[in-house]
Each structure stands twice: as structure tokens, then as C-alpha cells.
Amino acid sequence: MAHAPSPVQNPVSEEAFTADRQRMFDGFISATTFSIVASVITLALMYIFLIA
């Protein structure tokens, strides 16, 4: 029985690992900033339409 050759992954370099972590952190910061801005806008609109 013949087996298909399995793809061998090259070890990840330290620079690639650091770049991947920075990219992930940038995405996290962007998502966090977007949610904070959306929350502030929602609260401001609630204040305008419900209280004022």
C-alpha cells in the first residue's frame, strides 16, 4: 500500500512568529477600538432619543 507523501512544514522563524503575533495584536486592537466607538455612539444616540 502506497502512502501519499505528507507535507513537511518548515520550522517557523522567530521573525515570522513575531510578525504573526504583531498582526494578530493589531487585529485585536482594531476590533476593540471599533467596539468601544460603536458602544459610545450607541450610548450617545440612546441619550439623545430617550432622555433629551
N, C-alpha and C positions, 0 to 999 in steps of 0.2 A: 504494500500500500504506500503510495507516494503522498508526501505531505507538502503543502504549499509553503514556500519559504516565508517565515514570519518577518514582518518589517522590524528592523532593529533601530531603535531610537537612539540617536546620538545623545551623549550626556549634555545637559543644558549648561551653557557657560554662565559664569557669575554675572556678566554684563547683561545677558538676555534675561536672566532671572530678575535682576534689579529693574530692568526696563519693563518687564511684565508687571511687577509689583507697583511701579510708579503709574503705569497705565490703569491698573485696577483702582488705585487710590484716587487718581484723577476722576475716574468714573463715579466713584463713591462720593467724592466732594461735589461733583456736578449734580448728582441726584439729591444729595442733602440740601444743597443750595436751592434747587428747584422746589423741593417740598416746603422749605421754610418760606420762600417767596409766595408760593401758592397758598399756604396757610395764612400769611399776613394779608394777602389780597382778599381771601375768603372772609377773614375776621373783619376787615375794613368794610366790605360790602354788607355783611350782616349788621354792623353798626349803623351804616348809612340807611339801610332799608328797614331795620327793625326798631331802632332806638331814636334816631334823629327824625 
